[in-house]
Amino acid sequence: MSSTIRPGDRAPVLALRQTLKMARSAHAYVRGSTVQFYEWLESQKRGTLPEGPAVWICGDCHAGNLGPVAGIDGRIDIQIRDLDQTVIGNPAHDLIRLALSLSTASRGSDLPGVTTARILEQVIEGYQAALRHDADTIEDAPVHVRGVMKQSLQRSWKALARERLENPNPTIPLGDKFWPLAKTEREQVEQLFATPELRHLATSLRSRDDDSAVDVLDAAFWMKGCSSLGLLRFAVLLGIGKGRKRDIALMDVKEAVAAAAPRYPGGKMPKDNAQRVVDGARHLSPHLGNRMAAGSIGKRSVFIRELLPQDLKIEIDRLTTKQAMKAASFLAGVVGKAHGRQMDKATRQRWMKELERHRSRSLDAPSWLWSSVVALIGKHEVAYLEHCRKYASQFATA
């Protein structure tokens, strides 16, 4: 990919890249098909799903959106990492999205179909354990999750720079991932980080002085993600302080748009989409939410966070049956903690009782979860294959 991609030429390149990413596997297709997920879920018979309490939900709770996250105080925990779709809505939607993600990963690992049933059992068990405050700790996590956590604890700024920038020096190398900004975009970035809110965000981590100088050293358009490809996204390198004491910060500036996830009527949320994302993050993932701020680039609403070396995603690739079940229980527990911290004891008890509806004798998971995931697996598989057909035919004629 040439580094000469001009701002006006981004759209077709990004659309093509998104198509490629979603064609890699059925699991990757799940990650990039949030809108279709809710369209298909909405087509199910009304009253099928339990109505949970009105809390902030992730809205796009697939396994890749969970992982180690560092807080302002330096502590690290496994939390939800991506809150673009967050709304005040039905927590059952997060459970179904996570279960679907884990089930497609299981199928991609060539595990037998019965493993899907066991995964759903573990999702409910892990989620309810978190609501009871007796969920697994990091020490009880699956081996590959503990491995990611260990890697997170050992990472440095140079490791982050090599991964994100492919360059440990404080510049953003233009190329496949990073493209040049238009002059007006660079000016808008400068204006954004001159605001008091963004200056405070930049100085709030790693014991930086509140009155430190904050300078934009470099900035570029960032070709990153899957479902968000096509939206505005910038990588910004900041210099904080002067001379030998100057610190370097890599900021992620991401456009916020209306969520596809359905919201509960009457749920009080900010009208500004970036502020909605920040508020949802602070409820669901305090480590991340307290490192975020809302702003604007021109007329576009954006949310901003500093990327830290400890922030990683959990990749679910090749799994054994035992690993898949353990991952399902643990990750569902992470989601249960995120939901549960927004509920009082009585609300948690009512919600756990509601989750028990329609238990079957042969499956230790609610039938609504089983029927939803099975139906969605079928619809995603058909849509994924059709997506691949279109992709293949497109390149056959190129």
Buried (B, 14 or more C-beta within 10 A) or exposed (E): EEEEBEBEEBEEBBEBBBBEBBBEBBBBBBBBBBEBBBEBBEEBEEEBBBEBBBBBBBBBBBBBBBBBBBBBEEEBBBBBBBBBBBBBBBBBBBBBBBBBBBBBBBBBBEBEEEBBBBBBBBBBBBBBBBBEEEBBEBEEBBEBBBEBBEBBEEBEBEBBBEEBBEBEEBEBBBBEBBBBBEEEBBEBBEBBBEEEEBBEBBBBBEEBEEEBEBBBBBBBBBBBBBBBBBBBBBBBBBBBBEEEEBBBBBBBBBBBBEBBBBBBEEEEBBEBBBBBBBBBBBBBBBBBBBBBBBBBBEEBBBBBBBBBBBBBBBEBEEBEBEBBBBBBBBBBBBBBBBBBBBBEEEBBEEBBEBBEEBEEEEBBBBEBBBBBBBBBBEBBBEBBEEBBEEBEEEEEEE
